[in-house]
Amino acid sequence: MKKQKSYILMLTLAMVAIFALVGCSSEASKEEGEQNNSSSSTETDGAYPITIKHALGEAVIESKPERIVTIQWANHDVALALGVVPVGFSAANFGVQDDSGLLPWTKEKLDELGVTNPNVFQDTDGLDFEAIADANPDVILASYSGITAEDYETLTQIAPVVAYPNAPWTTTWREQVEFNATGMGMKEEGEQLIKDIEKLIAEKLSAYPQIVGKKVVWVNFSANDLSQLHIYTPIDARVAFLAELGMTYPESVTELITDPNSYSLKLSAENAEALMDADLIVGYGDDALLETIKADSLLGKIPAIERGSVAFITSDTPLVAAGTPNPLSIAYTIDEYLELIGGAIDKIEN
């Protein structure tokens, strides 16, 4: 539940936004729908102002931002990878091993930059609009996020907002860098960062030739209810990264996707035959969960499950938060990730 003071800020900001909401709401909805069905872009020639088009509108940045705020997931890691410490950023809400709100690659980079007391928003139950405003940002980076249109309207009363390019929670790590770096006035540096990470991935992947060309599906199982499967679709950042490693999604799964903008798909266990073509299954879980699935009368018949070609990411490792990659998390976890995936694929031949 948000703090009472957050509502005070929102009521104040609403007075500023009400004219635009009354006069332009239908047109804004039309524009949002059109942009969700087309590729977004950045427009800049190195001079200001610059305009960054995104799924919720556009960010017009009048001059190079000095005070960077990031919200929700991983956007602060992009800024840090570019050597810039945000004046405020959201706490990580997944995979953190202590109460710091910092994942290990974030803390490592902050230490490298000499920062011991970052301004971390404790907003895992909802955006803390007052804390964001108190940080006095010149720009708010949210390219990898799930902010709503209502969140966006409130945030834009504080500073220009760089939202996701197409749909919530579907931004690839490259798009994160592209949009956030451009919003920071560091487009060229962002392009170089992308090249550096691509080189790192290629070098590490060369040691795992067995990965390339394999069919993979990211499936989340629940030991408490094996009747339903939760599958991430190819537009999810986790799956997009698996594709970058050279893997593909079986057509038996992709043909079931009805919403091209959705990052997930629910599937009944009765339709588990869609997973029969998978060489590898990736997901969140542990050995105990795998044994439970193997014992299931339906799921246990899936070839990848039967032979153990499963790369389950356990909750007691930073890798659990690295499935949604960014430049810092890739560099920190890629050795462990490739070893996990490569080992599961090796079971195909054994």
Stockholm file with secondary structure:
# STOCKHOLM 1.0

chainA/1-350         MKKQKSYILMLTLAMVAIFALVGCSSEASKEEGEQNNSSSSTETDGAYPITIKHALGEAVIESKPERIVTIQWANHDVALALGVVPVGFSAANFGVQDDSGLLPWTKEKLDELGVTNPNVFQDTDGLDFEAIADANPDVILASYSGITAEDYETLTQIAPVVAYPNAPWTTTWREQVEFNATGMGMKEEGEQLIKDIEKLIAEKLSAYPQIVGKKVVWVNFSANDLSQLHIYTPIDARVAFLAELGMTYPESVTELITDPNSYSLKLSAENAEALMDADLIVGYGDDALLETIKADSLLGKIPAIERGSVAFITSDTPLVAAGTPNPLSIAYTIDEYLELIGGAIDKIEN
#=GR chainA/1-350 SS CCCHHHHHHHHHHHHHHHHHHHHHHHHHHHHHHHHHTSCCCEECSSSSSEEEEETTEEEEECSCCSSEEECSSSHHHHHHHTTCCCSEEECCCSSCSSSSCCCHHHHHHHHHTTCSSCCEECCTTSCCHHHHHHTCCSEEECSSSCCCHHHHHHHTTTSCEECCSSSTTCCCHHHHHHHHHHHTTCHHHHHHHHHHHHHHHHHHHTTCTTTTTCBEEEEECCTTCTTEEEEECTTSHHHHHHHHTTCBCCHHHHTTCCCTTCSEEEEEGGGGGGGTTCSEEEEECCHHHHHHHHTSTTGGGSHHHHHTCEEEECTTSGGGGTSSCCHHHHHHHHHHHHHHHHHHHHTTTC
#=GC SS_cons         CCCHHHHHHHHHHHHHHHHHHHHHHHHHHHHHHHHHTSCCCEECSSSSSEEEEETTEEEEECSCCSSEEECSSSHHHHHHHTTCCCSEEECCCSSCSSSSCCCHHHHHHHHHTTCSSCCEECCTTSCCHHHHHHTCCSEEECSSSCCCHHHHHHHTTTSCEECCSSSTTCCCHHHHHHHHHHHTTCHHHHHHHHHHHHHHHHHHHTTCTTTTTCBEEEEECCTTCTTEEEEECTTSHHHHHHHHTTCBCCHHHHTTCCCTTCSEEEEEGGGGGGGTTCSEEEEECCHHHHHHHHTSTTGGGSHHHHHTCEEEECTTSGGGGTSSCCHHHHHHHHHHHHHHHHHHHHTTTC
//
